[in-house]
Amino acid sequence: MNDTDFACPRTGSDPSRIIKRDQIARYLPASGGDFIDDEAIRRGLADNARPDKQRIRDILQKSLAIQTLAPDETAALLAVDDPDLLAEMMDTAAKVKRFVYDNRIVTFAPMYISSYCINRCKYCGFSLDNKKERRRCLAMPEITREAEAMVRRGHKRCMAVFGEHPLTGARFISDSLAAIYEAKVPGRRPGAVNNIRRVNVNAAPMSVEDLKIVHEAGIGTFQVFQETYDHVAYRALHPANTVKGDYGWRLTCFHRAFDAGIDDVGLGVLFGIQPDWKFEVAALVAHARELERFSGIGPHTFSVPRMHAASGSAMTTAENPFSDDDFVKAVTVLRLSVPYTGLIVTARESKALRDRCLACGITQMDAGTRIDIGGYSADEAGTAGQDIDAQQFMLGDSRSLEQMVTDLARQGVITSFCTAGYRCGRTGGCIMDALKTGKEGTFCKINAVLTFREWLDDFASPESAAACEPVLEKELAEIAEQFPKFFPQVKARYDRICAGERDLYF
Ligand code: SF4
């Protein structure tokens, strides 16, 4: 395939052939506009620029009660500069996270399946305008081999990532999920088999019909990032004659997902592509509130990637500086504003910054990450390395899964490989209540222990296992203390795992 194929109307890259206008209009007011009101958000930020301490403390109480904050309340938190008050906010964010998700970090790894893209986003290495990018799209057997390589490292959760291209439409995504689920790798114990238990998808917005196809293939979370909610900046960064140039098609993708039966969605922005990061935080919360209004189901996750240098992109990180301190504040305010939502900080960021974010309530981190197409297999073959012309951006944290798991354990945090929620039907409306009442946190705690035991026995070196055992013992002791009646059932499953059984959960 060469670049001219991208623009060929025969392949379906013409926006008017992909975007279904009626599937935007039905979710937006008949009077025009959409649910992201730039002017109202900016007015809210200005009107709440000087909140007093007592008001902030009252807002923190609302977060502790696991209630979504009103726009003015999020704006007030964003205005806090006083270091002591900021420390109180971070402390509360950590408490909120602990109540909703307990002391665990869920881990996953992305699988970049294709770098072909018909869009021309000004900040992205996969942009059609980037002639330097060496593009690839994995074939199904290659996808299974990539998944096997991930499984051999100990991964159970995969985030499959696709550019937007006719080659990688809904059928291709659906087949890719099947190819990933097909990967089976012998474990350490005789007869044991390891596999990917959950595949989430990061892809372009789709029609309801296409989303139904992906839903039937067993998707976990459907992730689409708006990149920027600022209408003017969006237009400047995404040319009008591209599919992604249609703000409304992207903004309404989760409404279509809900109508297609996908009740587990992940929102995100790309910080640093426009200067006003506070606007993006406030708009993310507005989007979450709209989803709650529309379906009663808020987002499962927020992702907060920050723009990093990309091959072929004229944009630099110096254009819209977004400091580490502001990043931590953005994470803290998101945790407090939508307390039940998971928060992902990826390996784009350095270990040092991710450690800081741990203290303010993030819930998921990827590890052992490869973002080049076929990177996990290449790594096993000893031919991998970071190459800006073969990946979307550069990574800031290149720790292996084992290193990250061990580092977290040394900080007293347990890594969870749990995929139980999806498989027990605890998604969508079901999980909303469980999250808000702290019930899901109990499952998180128990399933973290069970899956961590499995992982230590199947993948850890003796040194890593020794470093991780104390956190496992501490968690197990806490379960015994907090749930004395239920503990025998947990211990029974734990013992069965120690004896070699796998994939036991609550
Ligand atoms: S950001 Fe996404 S849609 Fe835009 S060029 Fe990159 S891969 Fe394509």
Residues whose N, C-alpha, C, O or C-beta is under 5 A from the ligand:
A	BS01	SF4	C117 N119 R120 C121 C124 F126 S127 G163 E164 K244
